[in-house]
Each structure stands twice: as structure tokens, then as C-alpha cells.
Amino acid sequence: MKKLLSVLIIVTTLSAFTGDKVILSLVKETTVDSLGACQGISYQKGRVFMYGDREVGMIREYKLVNDSLVYQDKEYKLTVKGQDVINHPTGIAYNGQGPTFIGNSIRLNAEGTKWRAVIYSVNWKGLLKTGTLDGNLLNTIEDDACIQGTRPEYVKYHGKWYVATADYGNNGNEVRLYDPEKLKTCKKTSEPGVLVKKFTCTPWVQNLNWVADKGQLILIQNKIEGRQWRFTYVDLEKSINAGKQVVVSQVDDITRGDELEGFACMGNDRKGVAVTSSRKNNVNYMITQ
């Protein structure tokens, strides 16, 4: 039987992005199981994918029906020959046209001062068909241009698609734009021509979400390391031109102490879904006033 899941819906008015401030109100908290610690969410032409780090890195598929998610009885394991490959997925860059990338951010020490960031080029259609990365892992790329972790998301700049990513830590944080065609074949993001543009940003970015019709990039952040919620809306072009984030609006008044991990607009800038890594209340209803 399909499981009906309530989710966090952010309903924004058209003026929410054009005014000086976006106001989000939390109205309902719910729990989704079987994800491990949920690390993010991706909306793809009516299909919704949530990903986490259960016993292995994995993705589960849902469909948004009214204000609820219906689990589609489809689960995809990020394994090769049964071995965990993308054990801590931290972003899915998909636009339906270019190559698909999945990020993996691996903490190498308890202090969080050493990280391994990897971006994988994958055959997305093949993964959804077979349910694993066997035969569908196209390239493994060391994101050595990063500072701490990787979280790929497609954005459009001057009419061309790029893969944006950002750092999590609190020292020298950047949003970087990679050329997807060069990214899919390189071995390291530090190779010539892969990194195209970048700008500095504030700390603790867990994920990114592109709002195409506004030309805005939402930085899904924690207010402090691993805790509390912050949504920062930046003008992408102005930020690139300035070399630092140019904030359109910021929401950080949601009184939740857990770790916000991801957010995705549901096909437009009026509805969205956010997820946390908590075992309980990891998915919640919200509304924009």
C-alpha cells in the first residue's frame, strides 16, 4: 500500500520574492521514515525525490498530491555491486537536458576540518530504471576546488546552464559555477575551464535551490553549525558581478533547533518542500504570508 505523507509546503505569493522580505510561518510538523538522516530533496517535472544516508546512500521517489506526498514504492540505492558508493548524498543537479550530477560530502575527521568532496556524473534514467549505480556511474570527480563539501544544483546564467555548488563551513565560503560539459569528463574541478564563476557567501550552506523565473538562488542554511534554519535569497547575476552574495531577502525567524538540510520549489515559486535530518518532524508544513 502506498504511504501518504504530509510534507512541508511553503506557499509564496508572487510579491514574496519582489518585496523586501519573505515571511515564512511553520504550521505543521510531520515525520517521514525510511530515509535515514534525510539530506535533501529534488523536484523533477512532477516527480519528487528525497535522499538520505540510511544503511547506504539512497533515494526514494514521491508524488505531490494536493498538500501531501505519496510514496511511489520506488527506491534507488547509490551502490555498485552492493557496495555503498555515494554514502552521504548532498545534492542532485538535474535539469532534464544536461548531464546529471550527485554530490557526496564526506567528513574525514571529528573536528570537521578535513573533508572529501566528490561529484558523480550518473546516467539518471538508468539509475531510475535499474535501482542502483551498476552500469550507471559515468564519472567520479574530485571537487578539490571546494573548501568544505559539495552540493550541486543547476542554475542558468546569461542563457547557459551551469552547475552551482557551495561550501558548508564558516571560513572562506563560496558559491561556485562549473561548466557541466567540462565537469562531466574531468577528474578534478580544479582543472582548467571547469570553474567559470564564483562569489563569497555566508556560512553553513546545506543545499541550493534555483528559482528560475526570478534569477534567484536560495541558500538553504543553518544559523549555526548543524542547527537552526535560514533561507537566504540571493540575486545570482548581481552576486557574480559583485563577487559576493547580494541578498534579496533572508528568512531566519523560524524557531526550529534541528538541522535544515534541503529545500525544493515544487514546479514554481509558490510551493516548496523542505527537509531536515531529524528522526522526527523531518518534514513540515509552512506558509508564506
BAFI-3210 file (N, C-alpha, C; in Angstrom, 3 decimals, decimal comma, padded with zeros to 6 digits):
// residues 289
n [1|2|3|4|5|6|7|8|9|10|11|12|13|14|15|16|17|18|19|20|21|22|23|24|25|26|27|28|29|30|31|32|33|34|35|36|37|38|39|40|41|42|43|44|45|46|47|48|49|50|51|52|53|54|55|56|57|58|59|60|61|62|63|64|65|66|67|68|69|70|71|72|73|74|75|76|77|78|79|80|81|82|83|84|85|86|87|88|89|90|91|92|93|94|95|96|97|98|99|100|101|102|103|104|105|106|107|108|109|110|111|112|113|114|115|116|117|118|119|120|121|122|123|124|125|126|127|128|129|130|131|132|133|134|135|136|137|138|139|140|141|142|143|144|145|146|147|148|149|150|151|152|153|154|155|156|157|158|159|160|161|162|163|164|165|166|167|168|169|170|171|172|173|174|175|176|177|178|179|180|181|182|183|184|185|186|187|188|189|190|191|192|193|194|195|196|197|198|199|200|201|202|203|204|205|206|207|208|209|210|211|212|213|214|215|216|217|218|219|220|221|222|223|224|225|226|227|228|229|230|231|232|233|234|235|236|237|238|239|240|241|242|243|244|245|246|247|248|249|250|251|252|253|254|255|256|257|258|259|260|261|262|263|264|265|266|267|268|269|270|271|272|273|274|275|276|277|278|279|280|281|282|283|284|285|286|287|288|289]
n.u [000,847|000,525|002,096|000,829|002,130|002,496|003,905|006,369|005,118|005,736|004,069|004,184|003,424|003,196|004,343|006,085|008,691|009,390|009,162|010,612|010,984|010,690|008,269|007,937|005,848|005,623|003,405|002,716|004,109|005,644|006,552|008,710|009,647|012,277|014,368|016,784|019,055|017,699|018,938|018,318|016,225|014,706|013,016|011,533|010,039|007,359|007,934|009,153|012,021|013,507|016,451|018,838|020,976|020,795|021,256|022,817|023,713|020,838|017,847|014,479|011,319|008,599|005,277|003,707|000,609|-002,019|-001,572|000,169|002,616|002,891|004,257|005,959|006,590|009,173|012,582|015,972|019,208|022,404|024,669|027,330|027,714|026,647|028,093|028,419|028,532|027,917|027,691|026,821|024,785|024,592|023,193|021,489|021,972|019,964|018,498|017,076|018,126|021,001|023,917|023,459|024,254|025,444|026,148|028,611|029,519|032,048|032,994|036,173|037,437|036,796|036,718|035,897|037,527|038,737|037,758|036,328|035,215|033,089|031,899|029,577|029,044|026,180|024,153|021,098|018,523|019,051|019,697|017,203|015,812|017,086|017,648|020,043|023,517|024,976|026,508|025,643|027,159|029,012|031,217|033,678|034,380|036,726|036,000|037,969|038,218|036,591|035,901|034,707|032,922|030,293|027,501|025,678|023,715|021,677|021,858|020,952|022,806|023,257|021,865|022,897|023,311|024,691|026,474|025,966|027,533|028,242|029,972|030,031|031,196|032,575|034,532|035,803|033,745|032,153|030,072|030,173|030,337|030,227|031,202|029,073|029,607|032,369|032,706|031,598|033,478|035,925|038,564|039,161|037,834|039,446|040,697|041,609|039,163|036,908|035,815|033,912|032,639|032,437|031,399|031,561|029,970|027,720|028,124|027,499|025,948|023,707|022,407|021,241|018,843|017,368|015,593|014,091|012,484|012,881|015,552|016,999|018,926|018,467|019,967|020,106|020,360|022,048|021,783|023,675|026,421|025,192|022,642|019,416|017,384|017,753|016,967|018,322|017,882|019,394|020,415|021,475|022,980|023,756|025,235|027,368|028,551|029,319|031,014|030,401|027,744|024,594|021,961|018,529|016,404|016,006|015,239|015,123|013,751|012,378|011,491|013,047|015,182|016,549|018,447|018,313|018,243|017,555|015,742|013,180|011,600|008,308|007,875|007,155|007,445|005,715|005,075|006,757|009,064|010,638|013,288|014,641|017,354|016,458|015,144|012,532|009,756|010,798|009,793|007,707|004,812|004,546|003,758|003,641|003,154]
n.v [-001,182|002,194|004,838|007,633|010,767|013,609|016,775|019,426|022,390|025,295|028,069|030,661|034,026|035,951|038,395|037,875|037,384|039,709|041,765|043,339|041,455|038,018|036,163|033,405|030,976|028,421|025,757|023,074|020,029|017,058|013,532|011,607|008,367|005,873|007,064|007,350|009,723|012,391|014,112|015,868|017,175|016,816|018,241|017,182|017,808|017,169|014,854|013,795|013,552|012,345|012,163|010,289|009,046|006,214|002,785|002,551|005,081|006,493|006,984|007,978|007,893|010,159|011,517|014,599|015,208|017,226|018,640|016,743|014,091|011,222|008,125|006,354|003,688|003,223|002,855|003,809|002,685|003,926|002,413|000,187|-002,983|-003,840|-002,427|000,435|003,566|006,380|007,541|009,607|011,491|014,759|016,560|016,879|017,532|018,290|018,915|017,993|018,227|018,523|016,668|014,633|015,164|013,996|014,904|014,227|014,497|014,042|013,680|013,703|013,846|014,155|016,767|018,180|019,527|018,426|017,313|015,244|015,898|014,890|014,679|013,006|011,934|010,707|008,228|009,130|008,267|005,577|004,838|005,242|003,263|000,774|000,826|000,915|002,042|000,444|000,098|002,608|004,626|007,164|008,909|009,877|012,621|014,572|017,126|019,300|022,014|023,030|024,195|023,172|020,446|019,558|020,460|020,080|021,930|022,845|025,976|028,921|031,148|034,051|032,877|030,295|026,988|026,130|024,262|024,844|025,065|024,945|025,857|024,418|025,173|027,718|029,376|031,251|030,770|029,934|030,314|028,440|028,203|025,682|024,504|022,360|020,528|020,285|019,478|016,913|015,250|015,692|015,016|016,380|019,277|021,454|021,547|023,246|025,524|024,327|025,533|028,408|030,805|032,566|033,474|034,959|033,731|033,488|031,442|027,845|026,553|024,235|023,264|024,059|025,939|026,674|029,402|029,890|031,773|034,091|034,530|033,928|032,471|030,229|029,945|027,319|027,113|026,599|028,371|028,263|025,964|022,970|023,380|024,952|027,127|028,727|030,666|032,054|034,340|035,073|037,324|036,044|036,974|039,591|038,935|037,469|039,476|041,241|039,711|038,750|037,579|038,943|039,877|039,325|038,711|037,410|034,698|033,893|033,469|031,266|029,169|026,661|024,154|022,107|020,447|021,941|020,666|020,577|022,006|022,419|024,010|023,408|023,123|025,744|029,124|029,235|027,072|024,782|022,334|021,420|019,776|018,048|016,625|015,286|012,596|012,685|014,770|015,651|016,661|019,275|021,444|024,698|028,179|031,095|034,450]
n.w [000,000|-000,827|000,857|002,424|002,839|004,807|004,052|004,103|003,066|001,378|000,661|-001,440|-002,112|-005,146|-004,690|-002,690|-003,445|-004,686|-002,959|-000,007|001,945|002,691|004,327|006,258|007,745|010,094|010,129|010,488|011,656|010,587|010,172|008,161|007,333|006,766|005,376|006,581|007,833|006,437|003,627|001,610|-001,109|-004,304|-007,001|-009,965|-012,708|-011,816|-010,443|-007,303|-005,382|-002,514|-000,604|001,337|004,033|004,796|005,605|003,410|000,974|-000,438|-002,487|-002,505|-004,155|-004,644|-005,077|-005,417|-004,162|-003,988|-000,934|000,038|000,101|-001,894|-001,553|-004,038|-004,104|-004,949|-004,790|-004,791|-004,745|-003,962|-004,890|-006,014|-007,224|-004,847|-002,969|-000,962|-002,458|-002,954|-000,144|001,459|000,254|-001,073|-002,726|-005,838|-009,114|-011,646|-014,763|-016,868|-019,366|-019,612|-018,375|-015,417|-012,023|-008,865|-005,573|-002,993|000,255|002,482|005,738|007,123|009,560|013,105|013,943|011,776|010,025|007,879|004,761|002,212|-000,908|-003,430|-006,743|-008,698|-011,965|-013,389|-015,048|-015,139|-015,995|-016,306|-013,656|-012,414|-013,701|-013,161|-010,444|-009,065|-009,018|-010,670|-013,718|-014,291|-013,295|-014,405|-014,216|-011,826|-009,885|-008,281|-006,147|-005,771|-005,883|-004,029|-000,651|001,674|001,403|-001,008|-003,046|-005,518|-007,929|-010,636|-012,336|-014,218|-016,131|-017,894|-020,052|-020,229|-018,938|-015,785|-013,262|-010,020|-006,801|-003,250|-000,195|003,143|005,625|007,904|006,987|004,526|002,677|-000,436|-003,365|-006,250|-009,822|-012,188|-015,415|-017,015|-019,117|-019,183|-016,589|-016,514|-017,648|-016,445|-014,007|-011,751|-010,167|-010,190|-012,588|-015,659|-016,942|-015,856|-013,479|-013,635|-012,689|-009,521|-006,155|-002,897|000,117|002,958|005,991|006,511|004,483|003,429|001,182|-002,175|-004,086|-007,142|-008,390|-011,116|-012,634|-011,275|-011,246|-009,029|-006,415|-003,846|-000,788|001,281|004,595|007,799|010,886|012,879|013,257|012,097|013,158|013,456|011,313|008,135|005,320|002,536|000,054|-002,906|-005,487|-008,411|-010,706|-009,918|-007,670|-008,745|-010,284|-008,268|-006,769|-004,320|-002,204|-003,023|-001,316|-001,619|000,048|003,379|005,476|008,732|011,048|011,912|014,435|014,951|016,126|014,912|012,257|009,303|006,063|003,289|000,472|-001,958|-004,653|-005,816|-008,729|-009,243|-007,928|-005,828|-004,237|-002,080|-000,697|002,263|004,065|006,938|008,888|011,075|013,111|013,846|012,973|010,521|008,200|007,211|007,305|005,927|005,465|003,401|004,241]
ca.u [000,000|001,285|002,043|000,553|002,990|002,395|005,207|006,471|004,763|005,904|003,269|004,614|002,728|004,078|005,042|007,040|010,048|009,661|009,199|011,863|011,119|009,873|007,844|007,508|005,285|005,523|002,052|002,519|005,324|005,361|007,719|008,837|010,638|012,982|015,355|017,953|019,057|017,404|019,947|017,852|015,044|014,816|011,771|011,872|008,891|006,261|008,449|009,849|012,999|014,187|017,625|019,387|022,115|020,325|022,392|023,621|023,102|019,670|016,868|013,113|010,509|007,261|004,498|002,950|-000,831|-002,528|-000,539|000,777|003,461|002,556|005,425|005,693|007,138|010,402|013,763|017,172|020,381|023,574|025,664|027,868|027,947|026,229|028,938|027,992|029,414|027,555|027,163|026,252|024,400|024,377|022,746|021,252|021,858|019,200|017,692|016,362|018,810|022,419|024,242|023,001|025,336|025,088|027,265|028,887|030,403|032,499|033,811|037,314|037,853|035,732|036,706|035,293|038,496|039,152|036,616|036,470|034,023|033,092|030,726|029,447|028,210|025,419|023,077|019,934|017,464|019,455|019,552|015,782|015,323|017,644|017,597|021,380|024,506|025,648|026,398|025,103|028,134|029,746|032,488|033,881|035,126|037,131|035,700|039,064|038,087|035,730|036,525|034,141|031,725|029,763|026,038|025,407|022,384|021,717|021,395|021,159|023,479|023,412|021,283|023,563|023,231|025,897|026,265|026,405|027,735|028,621|030,638|029,246|031,859|032,490|035,784|036,035|032,681|031,897|029,224|030,952|029,635|031,042|030,724|028,651|030,225|033,726|032,606|031,238|034,610|037,165|038,856|039,188|037,206|040,497|041,222|041,298|037,890|035,764|035,264|033,645|032,355|032,239|031,250|031,582|028,656|027,725|028,387|026,577|025,035|023,452|021,899|020,896|017,653|017,323|014,276|014,441|011,797|013,348|017,002|017,485|019,421|018,192|020,937|019,441|021,444|021,881|022,216|024,934|026,817|024,326|021,421|018,564|017,004|017,918|016,807|018,857|017,573|020,384|020,344|022,650|023,809|024,354|026,226|028,544|029,182|029,893|031,978|029,880|026,299|023,721|020,770|017,215|015,638|016,503|014,293|015,819|012,964|011,649|012,022|013,359|016,566|017,176|019,339|017,707|019,144|017,247|014,503|012,968|010,343|007,522|007,458|007,034|007,942|004,610|005,064|008,054|009,188|011,916|013,526|015,710|017,987|015,919|014,388|011,133|009,428|011,774|009,057|006,780|004,037|004,764|003,035|004,147|002,108]
ca.v [000,000|003,435|005,559|009,050|011,501|015,062|017,377|020,849|023,159|026,729|028,713|032,044|034,903|036,491|039,548|037,447|037,465|041,041|042,694|043,393|040,384|036,816|035,748|032,016|030,553|026,977|025,440|021,672|019,219|015,640|012,660|010,652|007,371|005,080|007,861|007,605|011,170|012,978|015,096|016,836|016,887|017,287|018,226|016,979|017,709|016,465|013,767|014,308|012,599|012,672|011,306|010,233|008,149|005,090|001,851|003,024|006,250|006,061|007,962|007,446|008,724|010,539|012,388|015,580|015,167|018,315|019,067|015,557|013,277|009,801|007,304|005,633|002,332|003,174|003,202|003,693|002,598|004,529|001,355|-000,566|-004,363|-003,936|-001,603|001,820|004,490|007,742|007,209|010,804|012,360|016,151|017,389|016,294|018,547|017,722|019,903|017,333|018,464|018,198|015,523|014,669|015,017|013,811|015,255|013,404|015,235|013,054|014,232|012,820|013,864|014,557|018,224|018,759|020,376|017,733|016,774|014,801|016,257|014,175|014,831|011,856|012,014|009,459|008,005|009,261|007,387|004,210|004,651|005,100|002,017|-000,434|000,957|001,033|002,703|-000,538|000,468|003,971|005,580|007,556|009,545|010,291|013,871|015,159|018,559|019,882|023,474|023,395|024,419|022,171|019,771|019,905|020,341|020,550|022,369|023,587|027,358|029,485|032,448|034,563|031,956|029,000|026,214|025,817|023,524|025,623|024,351|025,878|025,280|024,385|025,694|029,135|030,028|031,418|030,124|030,410|029,639|028,296|027,731|024,813|024,178|020,955|019,674|020,007|018,779|015,503|014,459|015,983|014,222|017,312|020,547|022,461|021,524|024,476|025,672|023,746|026,622|029,542|031,988|032,296|034,617|034,568|033,641|033,279|030,044|026,761|026,256|022,799|022,922|025,189|025,775|027,691|029,948|030,306|032,956|035,255|034,646|033,906|031,226|030,151|029,232|026,638|027,206|026,590|029,629|027,864|024,676|021,828|023,696|026,107|027,275|030,014|030,682|033,310|034,510|035,964|037,614|035,348|037,810|040,666|038,335|037,170|040,747|041,861|038,810|038,357|037,410|040,116|039,280|039,892|038,538|036,342|034,206|033,161|033,618|030,027|028,698|025,235|023,980|020,972|020,731|022,074|020,056|020,819|022,655|022,456|024,549|022,373|023,481|027,192|029,744|029,369|025,936|024,152|021,303|021,451|018,569|018,111|015,336|014,745|011,345|013,066|016,106|015,999|017,251|020,174|022,412|026,122|029,048|032,456|035,453]
ca.w [000,000|-000,859|002,119|002,244|003,749|004,824|003,785|004,357|001,894|001,503|-000,358|-001,506|-003,030|-006,161|-004,131|-001,669|-003,974|-005,214|-001,844|000,723|002,902|002,608|005,662|006,281|009,018|010,268|010,556|010,826|011,645|010,354|010,106|007,063|007,725|005,760|004,664|007,409|008,031|005,128|003,251|000,624|-001,908|-005,677|-007,773|-011,369|-013,610|-011,169|-009,616|-006,129|-004,874|-001,267|-000,486|002,680|004,284|005,613|005,695|002,274|000,365|-001,196|-002,951|-002,604|-005,040|-004,172|-005,947|-004,655|-004,417|-003,159|000,011|000,626|-000,764|-001,998|-001,866|-005,279|-003,994|-005,737|-004,003|-005,605|-003,882|-004,580|-004,694|-007,151|-006,793|-003,452|-002,112|-000,829|-003,180|-002,543|001,184|002,099|-000,874|-000,656|-003,835|-007,155|-010,158|-012,760|-015,485|-017,954|-020,636|-019,497|-017,516|-014,033|-011,058|-007,459|-004,703|-001,821|001,158|003,454|006,816|007,343|010,968|014,022|014,072|010,592|009,332|006,677|004,039|000,824|-001,667|-004,703|-007,602|-009,578|-013,158|-013,418|-016,012|-014,268|-016,478|-015,994|-012,208|-012,099|-014,297|-012,546|-008,993|-008,477|-009,871|-011,528|-015,126|-014,415|-012,768|-015,603|-013,886|-010,442|-009,953|-007,007|-006,109|-004,997|-005,889|-002,909|000,648|002,576|000,914|-002,320|-003,100|-006,879|-008,346|-011,901|-012,409|-015,541|-016,087|-019,256|-021,020|-020,258|-017,703|-015,028|-012,019|-008,854|-005,552|-002,182|000,970|004,375|006,820|008,278|006,636|003,100|001,914|-001,790|-004,350|-007,474|-011,002|-013,015|-016,755|-016,904|-020,128|-018,726|-015,314|-016,670|-018,123|-015,721|-012,828|-010,628|-010,516|-010,322|-013,949|-016,400|-017,636|-015,142|-012,684|-014,519|-011,883|-008,104|-005,264|-001,490|000,747|004,402|006,364|006,827|003,373|003,329|-000,136|-003,026|-004,919|-008,177|-008,712|-012,472|-013,134|-010,531|-011,335|-007,650|-005,841|-002,416|000,027|002,394|005,554|009,248|011,501|013,500|012,697|012,320|013,885|013,163|009,906|007,452|003,872|002,019|-001,360|-003,498|-006,917|-008,931|-011,570|-009,127|-006,788|-009,561|-010,644|-007,069|-006,159|-003,014|-002,276|-002,960|-000,719|-001,901|001,286|004,240|006,476|009,791|012,271|012,186|015,721|014,954|016,504|014,252|011,138|007,987|005,086|001,886|000,076|-003,396|-005,152|-006,464|-010,079|-009,345|-006,700|-004,876|-003,328|-001,890|000,332|002,976|004,857|007,929|009,167|012,323|013,036|013,986|012,464|009,491|007,089|007,904|006,537|006,172|004,546|003,295|004,436]
c.u [000,887|001,059|001,878|001,312|002,708|003,791|005,182|006,179|004,964|005,147|003,629|003,730|003,711|004,898|006,101|008,479|010,384|009,688|010,525|012,065|010,172|009,547|007,290|006,998|005,147|004,144|001,840|003,836|004,956|006,664|007,620|009,932|011,371|013,984|016,703|017,895|018,864|018,380|019,469|016,676|015,215|013,474|012,122|010,604|007,773|006,682|009,279|010,755|013,594|015,319|018,228|020,490|021,708|021,473|023,347|022,976|021,959|018,742|015,515|012,258|009,091|006,564|003,682|001,492|-001,488|-001,405|000,118|001,656|002,979|003,818|005,089|006,229|008,384|011,558|015,002|018,389|021,618|024,782|026,152|028,267|027,668|027,031|028,481|028,995|029,140|026,876|026,486|025,856|024,027|024,031|022,561|021,070|021,210|018,434|016,955|017,018|020,268|022,650|023,729|024,183|024,768|026,318|027,391|029,905|030,761|033,407|034,921|037,848|036,739|035,609|036,052|036,223|039,009|037,944|037,077|035,152|034,116|031,791|030,713|028,559|027,507|024,441|021,784|018,800|017,787|019,313|018,092|015,203|015,795|017,662|018,933|022,289|025,256|025,415|025,939|026,009|029,102|031,111|032,502|034,830|035,448|036,853|036,746|039,093|037,235|036,558|036,024|032,847|031,257|028,262|025,543|023,936|022,524|021,168|021,626|021,710|023,783|023,001|021,918|023,456|024,616|025,507|026,841|026,617|028,208|029,270|029,737|029,889|031,746|033,768|035,942|034,968|032,439|030,737|030,031|030,080|030,603|030,380|030,343|029,302|031,662|033,711|032,392|032,410|035,895|037,360|038,876|038,566|038,213|041,113|040,792|039,924|036,687|035,057|035,136|033,456|032,267|031,994|031,211|030,176|028,820|027,810|027,178|025,518|024,910|023,058|021,561|019,605|017,532|015,879|014,411|013,786|012,186|014,846|017,657|017,916|019,147|019,302|020,187|020,504|021,037|022,364|023,517|025,251|025,849|023,004|020,746|018,446|017,274|017,763|017,285|018,644|018,568|020,114|021,613|023,547|024,497|025,440|027,506|029,289|029,901|030,992|031,585|028,360|025,576|022,349|019,524|016,354|016,249|015,458|015,076|015,087|012,110|012,269|012,143|014,840|017,270|017,915|018,583|018,697|018,834|015,907|014,404|011,620|009,629|006,974|007,257|007,518|006,832|004,563|006,458|008,022|010,575|012,038|014,658|016,267|017,446|015,184|012,894|010,958|010,438|011,131|007,890|006,065|004,419|003,939|003,660|002,987|002,475]
c.v [001,239|004,219|007,044|009,830|012,983|015,632|018,836|021,594|024,628|027,358|030,187|032,824|035,436|037,643|039,139|037,582|038,862|042,092|042,624|042,190|039,237|036,390|034,332|031,663|029,035|026,641|023,979|020,908|017,752|014,861|011,729|009,663|006,798|005,860|007,892|009,060|011,803|014,112|016,099|016,322|017,504|017,146|018,156|016,732|016,845|015,282|014,366|013,214|013,137|011,678|011,400|009,208|007,043|004,103|002,055|004,322|005,825|007,223|007,269|008,432|008,916|011,357|013,320|015,546|016,140|018,789|017,888|014,852|011,838|009,047|006,400|004,202|002,156|003,692|002,898|003,735|003,092|003,625|000,810|-001,940|-004,531|-003,082|-000,155|002,747|005,928|007,621|008,382|011,798|013,759|017,042|016,580|017,435|017,906|018,858|019,312|017,495|018,010|016,975|015,722|014,388|014,824|014,118|014,311|014,154|014,349|013,716|013,237|012,843|014,435|016,062|018,907|019,688|019,734|017,053|016,200|015,092|015,631|014,463|013,665|012,210|010,674|009,433|007,977|008,335|005,931|003,890|004,438|003,793|000,793|-000,384|001,001|001,780|001,733|-000,195|001,888|005,039|005,929|008,161|009,938|011,483|014,358|016,655|019,256|021,402|023,957|023,658|023,402|021,619|020,271|019,651|020,873|020,853|023,143|025,004|027,842|030,894|032,879|033,536|030,583|028,317|025,988|024,984|024,358|024,692|025,351|025,109|025,315|025,157|027,196|029,894|030,064|030,838|030,784|029,649|029,616|027,753|026,949|024,628|022,698|020,024|019,335|019,199|017,285|014,632|014,683|015,004|015,074|018,628|021,685|022,479|022,773|024,431|025,102|024,825|027,865|030,839|031,583|033,599|034,109|034,555|033,401|031,790|029,135|026,539|024,737|022,377|024,195|024,882|026,959|028,097|030,630|031,615|034,227|035,490|034,633|032,508|031,254|029,338|028,639|026,424|026,859|027,933|029,443|026,469|023,560|022,107|024,959|026,391|028,681|029,800|032,043|033,348|035,513|036,141|037,048|036,267|038,929|040,128|038,009|038,451|041,382|041,011|038,378|038,310|038,740|039,602|040,054|039,839|037,395|035,991|033,407|033,262|032,388|029,364|027,181|025,082|022,851|021,413|020,746|021,575|020,449|021,471|022,599|023,091|023,457|022,852|024,961|027,786|029,958|028,230|025,351|023,141|021,417|020,219|018,820|016,711|014,668|013,434|011,605|014,493|016,571|016,633|018,038|021,119|023,834|026,916|030,427|033,432|036,741]
c.w [000,000|000,410|001,857|003,302|003,657|004,695|004,118|003,068|002,202|000,360|-000,355|-002,455|-004,040|-005,611|-003,117|-002,147|-004,485|-004,130|-001,124|001,614|002,602|004,032|005,574|007,675|009,040|010,817|010,936|010,691|011,481|010,218|008,906|007,437|006,510|004,925|005,378|007,825|006,662|004,834|002,219|-000,172|-003,285|-006,369|-009,245|-012,192|-013,035|-010,321|-008,488|-005,589|-003,576|-001,082|000,905|002,797|005,250|005,787|004,525|001,786|-000,529|-001,516|-002,970|-003,393|-004,505|-005,249|-005,083|-005,090|-003,447|-002,232|000,725|-000,393|-000,728|-002,395|-003,045|-005,288|-004,858|-004,890|-004,832|-004,680|-004,635|-004,357|-006,034|-006,637|-005,298|-002,492|-002,141|-001,522|-002,764|-001,185|001,868|001,009|-000,401|-001,838|-005,099|-008,141|-011,381|-013,438|-016,677|-019,305|-020,591|-018,641|-016,100|-013,104|-009,659|-006,625|-003,532|-000,967|002,338|004,479|007,154|008,770|011,825|014,121|012,869|009,836|008,052|006,040|002,705|000,125|-003,050|-005,440|-008,578|-010,770|-013,316|-014,587|-015,210|-014,695|-016,157|-014,522|-011,836|-012,646|-013,534|-011,020|-008,297|-009,456|-010,766|-012,995|-015,357|-013,814|-013,892|-015,298|-012,417|-010,433|-008,548|-007,053|-005,246|-005,063|-004,724|-001,656|001,663|002,001|-000,431|-002,332|-004,446|-007,152|-009,658|-011,728|-013,839|-015,404|-017,513|-020,311|-021,093|-018,903|-017,104|-013,813|-010,883|-007,677|-004,512|-001,043|002,193|005,522|007,025|007,940|005,119|002,202|000,562|-002,420|-005,641|-008,598|-011,884|-014,386|-016,770|-017,914|-019,761|-017,430|-015,523|-017,114|-017,334|-014,563|-011,562|-011,072|-010,625|-011,718|-014,710|-017,078|-016,924|-014,307|-013,556|-013,735|-010,420|-007,360|-003,829|-000,918|002,237|004,733|006,378|005,743|003,228|001,914|-000,883|-003,769|-005,863|-008,457|-010,064|-012,890|-012,396|-010,680|-009,969|-007,239|-004,346|-001,756|001,213|003,463|006,978|009,780|012,269|012,990|013,108|012,990|013,329|011,655|009,382|005,946|003,373|000,510|-001,952|-004,986|-007,550|-009,747|-010,796|-008,201|-007,542|-009,909|-009,458|-006,447|-004,759|-003,100|-002,148|-002,551|-001,114|-000,651|002,083|005,287|007,511|011,125|012,571|013,410|015,754|015,232|015,786|012,989|009,812|006,944|003,648|001,669|-001,436|-003,698|-005,939|-007,810|-010,308|-008,038|-005,672|-003,870|-003,215|-000,774|000,957|003,858|005,846|008,154|010,427|012,096|013,147|013,467|011,421|008,262|007,671|006,949|006,938|005,170|004,552|003,400|003,704]
res [m|k|k|l|l|s|v|l|i|i|v|t|t|l|s|a|f|t|g|d|k|v|i|l|s|l|v|k|e|t|t|v|d|s|l|g|a|c|q|g|i|s|y|q|k|g|r|v|f|m|y|g|d|r|e|v|g|m|i|r|e|y|k|l|v|n|d|s|l|v|y|q|d|k|e|y|k|l|t|v|k|g|q|d|v|i|n|h|p|t|g|i|a|y|n|g|q|g|p|t|f|i|g|n|s|i|r|l|n|a|e|g|t|k|w|r|a|v|i|y|s|v|n|w|k|g|l|l|k|t|g|t|l|d|g|n|l|l|n|t|i|e|d|d|a|c|i|q|g|t|r|p|e|y|v|k|y|h|g|k|w|y|v|a|t|a|d|y|g|n|n|g|n|e|v|r|l|y|d|p|e|k|l|k|t|c|k|k|t|s|e|p|g|v|l|v|k|k|f|t|c|t|p|w|v|q|n|l|n|w|v|a|d|k|g|q|l|i|l|i|q|n|k|i|e|g|r|q|w|r|f|t|y|v|d|l|e|k|s|i|n|a|g|k|q|v|v|v|s|q|v|d|d|i|t|r|g|d|e|l|e|g|f|a|c|m|g|n|d|r|k|g|v|a|v|t|s|s|r|k|n|n|v|n|y|m|i|t|q]
***
